[in-house]
Structures are given as structure tokens and as C-alpha cells.
Amino acid sequence: MKSINRQRRLLLTGAAALGLAAAGLVRAQTAQAAQGIEVWKDPNCGCCHDWITHVEQNGFKAKVFDTGNNAVRARLGMPQQLGSCHTALVQGYVIEGHVPAKDIQRLLKEKPQALGLAVPGMPIGSPGMDGPAYGGRRDRYDVLLVLKDGSTQVFQRHA
């Protein structure tokens, strides 16, 4: 009888530990899914709205400021020549333009010493510029890692 009670206790203890571990995993996944990102854009920009939808579908929670992005781009130190139609801020990194969520996630994982990422202009096929209006067209474009001195290097190529 003592052996059976001991086995039950071990089983219950193991089940409780497993339950706590699972609860911790759910909390970690929820925290990751709720990664905040601030976005500044023009209130009438449709492709900005589409990009925000893209990042939210990929684990970010956007706080949107419909005030334009030129002033905030300058305030955050993103060079004007790298500009696009929206500017974002996540974990201290500046995200300029139609940067794919996967590249932002990689940036946050690798944590390079940099200002952030930029996709200058509005390349067709990039997130937010990939809707039905573009007829499936996809231009090649680079996501640039913008260093703190304003210089850039290719972070990711997209075909």
C-alpha cells in the first residue's frame, strides 16, 4: 500500500510540475505575441494600414499615431534618404518602411548595435505593398541595417 501511495504522490507531483511548466510556456508565448510596436503614419495611407495588419498578424501589437512620420523619423535619427511612408519604433530600434515582420523578429533576436532597419521607398511585393492591386508583381528589394552613424549594410535580400 505504501508503494502505491508513493507512486500516486510522485505522479501527482509530476503532473503538477508539468502543469506549471505549461502555464509558463503559455505566458511566454503570450508575452511574445504581445510585442508592442509604435507606428507613425499618414491617416490616409492604405499601404501603411496593410503593413500594420501584416506585423499584427505576426505577433506584434501596434499603437498607431496618424500624425505623419517626417518629424518622428528626424527625431529618431533615421536618415531622410532612407525614408518611406511610415516609421515605427520597437524595443529602441527604428523601423522605416515596409520591413517584413520576420526581419524585425530577427533584429530583436540578434540585437545588433544599430539604429534599426529600413526599406527605402515602397517596393512592390513588400508587406503592405503586396495586395491585389499590384497583380502579383514582386520587385526585388533589400532590408537595410542602419547603423548608428547612418551608414547601411544589407540585412536581408528579398526576391
ZAVORO-309331 format. One line per 4 residues: number of its first residue (from 1); their letters; for each residue z, y, x of C-alpha. Coordinates in Angstrom, 2 decimals, padded with zeros to 5 digits. Layout:
<bakols>
NUM) A) Z:Y:X | ...
</bakols>
This chain:
<bakols>
1) MKSI) 000.00:000.00:000.00 | 000.85:002.39:002.86 | -002.59:001.78:004.34 | -004.33:002.65:001.06
5) NRQR) -002.28:005.87:000.64 | -003.04:006.84:004.22 | -006.78:006.25:003.65 | -006.65:008.35:000.47
9) RLLL) -004.92:011.18:002.33 | -007.50:011.07:005.11 | -010.31:011.01:002.57 | -008.86:013.95:000.62
13) TGAA) -008.20:015.92:003.82 | -011.76:015.29:004.97 | -013.17:016.30:001.59 | -011.11:019.50:001.61
17) ALGL) -012.29:020.36:005.12 | -015.89:019.70:004.12 | -015.47:021.94:001.07 | -014.09:024.77:003.21
21) AAAG) -016.94:024.40:005.69 | -019.50:024.50:002.87 | -017.85:027.61:001.40 | -018.01:029.29:004.81
25) LVRA) -021.71:028.44:005.12 | -022.42:029.92:001.70 | -020.54:033.12:002.66 | -022.51:033.35:005.93
29) QTAQ) -025.82:032.86:004.13 | -024.86:035.47:001.51 | -023.89:037.95:004.23 | -027.19:037.32:006.00
33) AAQG) -029.13:037.68:002.75 | -027.41:040.98:002.03 | -028.51:042.65:005.30 | -028.71:046.35:004.48
37) IEVW) -031.73:048.45:005.40 | -032.21:052.15:004.64 | -035.75:053.31:003.88 | -037.15:056.85:003.68
41) KDPN) -040.50:057.28:001.92 | -042.55:059.50:-000.37 | -041.62:058.91:-004.04 | -045.28:058.30:-004.97
45) CGCC) -046.18:055.81:-002.24 | -047.20:052.44:-003.69 | -047.61:050.62:-000.37 | -044.08:051.68:000.64
49) HDWI) -042.78:050.15:-002.58 | -044.70:046.95:-001.79 | -043.24:046.85:001.75 | -039.72:047.28:000.34
53) THVE) -040.38:044.37:-002.03 | -041.51:042.31:000.98 | -038.35:042.98:003.01 | -036.11:042.37:-000.01
57) QNGF) -037.83:039.02:-000.62 | -037.00:038.18:002.99 | -033.24:038.74:002.96 | -032.77:042.50:003.16
61) KAKV) -031.17:044.83:000.62 | -032.91:048.20:000.67 | -031.31:051.55:-000.02 | -034.27:053.84:-000.70
65) FDTG) -034.48:057.60:-000.18 | -037.52:059.14:-001.91 | -037.43:062.26:000.27 | -040.35:061.63:002.62
69) NNAV) -039.94:060.36:006.15 | -041.19:063.01:008.59 | -037.80:064.68:009.11 | -035.87:061.43:009.43
73) RARL) -038.49:059.99:011.81 | -037.97:063.03:014.07 | -034.16:062.90:013.70 | -034.10:059.20:014.66
77) GMPQ) -036.32:059.79:017.71 | -039.41:057.82:016.68 | -042.45:059.39:018.39 | -044.76:061.13:015.90
81) QLGS) -047.85:059.31:017.25 | -046.30:056.01:016.09 | -045.81:057.34:012.56 | -046.59:055.67:009.28
85) CHTA) -045.74:056.26:005.64 | -042.12:055.07:005.70 | -039.24:054.90:008.17 | -036.29:052.51:007.98
89) LVQG) -033.00:052.02:009.76 | -031.29:048.64:010.17 | -028.35:047.88:012.49 | -029.12:051.02:014.50
93) YVIE) -032.80:050.13:015.00 | -035.60:052.35:013.67 | -038.39:050.52:011.84 | -041.56:052.58:011.43
97) GHVP) -044.29:051.49:009.06 | -045.46:048.12:007.80 | -043.44:045.87:010.11 | -043.18:042.28:008.81
101) AKDI) -039.65:041.18:007.85 | -039.94:038.21:010.22 | -040.37:040.61:013.15 | -037.35:042.67:012.03
105) QRLL) -035.29:039.48:011.82 | -036.39:038.54:015.35 | -035.45:042.04:016.60 | -031.98:041.71:015.07
109) KEKP) -031.53:038.26:016.60 | -032.73:039.20:020.10 | -031.07:042.68:020.13 | -033.22:044.28:022.86
113) QALG) -032.30:047.63:024.37 | -034.80:049.62:022.31 | -035.20:052.30:019.67 | -036.88:049.86:017.28
117) LAVP) -040.23:048.60:016.04 | -043.37:050.37:014.85 | -046.67:049.57:013.21 | -048.54:052.86:013.54
121) GMPI) -050.85:053.82:010.70 | -051.34:051.50:007.76 | -053.23:048.37:008.86 | -054.83:046.40:006.02
125) GSPG) -053.20:042.98:005.69 | -049.78:044.09:006.93 | -046.87:043.73:004.46 | -047.32:046.32:001.73
129) MDGP) -051.00:046.73:002.62 | -051.93:043.23:001.52 | -052.25:043.44:-002.27 | -055.23:042.52:-004.44
133) AYGG) -056.76:045.99:-003.99 | -057.65:045.03:-000.40 | -059.71:042.00:-001.40 | -058.02:039.61:001.03
137) RRDR) -059.06:041.71:004.05 | -056.74:041.41:007.04 | -057.07:043.62:010.10 | -055.55:042.66:013.44
141) YDVL) -052.55:044.78:014.34 | -049.66:044.87:016.79 | -045.99:045.41:016.12 | -044.77:047.61:018.96
145) LVLK) -041.33:047.51:020.53 | -040.43:051.17:021.01 | -038.18:051.72:023.99 | -035.59:054.48:024.08
149) DGST) -037.82:056.64:026.32 | -040.62:056.47:023.70 | -042.78:054.02:025.65 | -044.01:050.90:023.89
153) QVFQ) -044.88:047.28:024.51 | -046.36:044.68:022.20 | -043.58:042.84:020.38 | -045.82:040.69:018.15
157) RHA) -049.58:040.42:017.52 | -050.84:039.69:014.02 | -054.37:038.43:013.40
</bakols>
